[in-house]
Each structure stands twice: as C-alpha cells, then as structure tokens.
Amino acid sequence: MPDLATYEDVAAVVRTQYDLLLASPQTAPHFSGVDLEHHLPRVYTFWAFTLGLGDASYRGSVFEPHARLKLAEADYTVWQAALKTALEQNGFSGPVCDSMIAKARMMEFIFKSKLPTSGEPAEV
C-alpha cells in the first residue's frame, strides 16, 4: 500500500474520517451547525502542513474550534478509530500514516489537558 504523499491524499483520508464521524451517533452531534465546506479545507491544510505534505498556509488555532464541544472520552475513541479506518479504506500505509496516527494521539493528549470534557466514559 502507498503512503500518504500529497495534499490530495490527506484530503481523501480526512474526508473519509469525517464521513465516519458524521455517521457515528457519538460524534455526529458535534457537527450540528458546522459548515463542512468551509471547515474541511482548513482540516486538510492543517494535516498536510503538520505531515510536511503541504505549504505553510495553515493559520489559526486547532483548539479554538473544539473548545466549546466538551468532548467525552468516547469522542476521542471514535475519532482515533475513524482516522485509522479512513487510512485503511483509502489504501494508505507507511511512515507518514504512522506519523499522522502518532500526531493524532498527541493532539488527543493535549486536547484532554486543555479542553473541558463531559466526563462521560468511553464505550468501546
């Protein structure tokens, strides 16, 4: 399987991840009122930049849009699983994919330390 190599690769994975998040009863409510046509290109650019696959055009805070969500442990579990599934469904594997998963875990740790949570336990 090929590794992530372009902005378009990242966009395909993120779009699939969001499709999975929108299909999940756990995470779908967080997207009520979110303009995905505006939001997703920012997410694509963030991940492409973070993975060294895009230019440095990402500006803004990753935390600000998420601060009001009061994410539960289960939200993080679904988010991480959706990322792994999205990589697999798009046929990607390799060091850049591994880096994306590792960076997502690091983001989860930072989000949990800085953002309010609902305190709900994860259901796996």
C-alpha positions, -999 to +999 in steps of 0.1 A: +000+000+000+013+035-007+020+061+020+004+095+022+023+117-002+002+147-013-024+172-001-050+152-021-041+120-002-046+138+031-079+153+019-092+119+009-084+105+043-098+134+063-130+134+042-134+097+049-127+102+086-154+130+087-178+108+069-173+082+096-176+108+124-208+121+109-222+085+108-214+079+144-241+086+169-214+095+194-197+122+174-223+134+148-240+158+172-208+178+175-211+188+138-246+203+140-243+238+125-208+233+112-202+245+077-182+215+065-175+231+031-156+258+050-142+236+078-128+206+059-104+225+037-089+240+069-085+205+083-069+192+051-044+221+052-037+216+089-029+179+084-009+184+051+012+211+068+016+190+100+027+160+080+051+181+058+030+175+027+017+210+021+028+246+023+028+266+055-006+283+047-024+269+078-031+297+103-052+296+134-057+275+164-066+239+164-080+243+199-104+272+195-130+255+173-130+225+197-131+244+230-169+246+232-175+210+224-170+194+258-157+162+243-161+130+261-136+101+263-158+082+238-155+111+213-117+107+213-120+069+209-143+073+179-121+100+164-089+078+166-107+047+153-122+068+124-087+080+114-073+045+113-102+032+094-100+061+069-063+054+062-072+017+057-102+024+035-082+047+013-054+022+010-026+041+027+001+026+049+036+037+058+057+061+079+037+092+071+005+074+081+021+062+113+031+098+119-004+110+114-017+085+139+010+094+164+003+131+160-034+125+164-027+107+197-005+136+208-033+160+199-057+139+219-034+142+249-031+179+245-068+184+239-076+164+271-052+185+291-065+219+279-102+215+269-132+208+291-147+173+289-181+160+296-166+133+319-185+105+301-167+072+300-158+057+267-179+028+253-157+006+231 
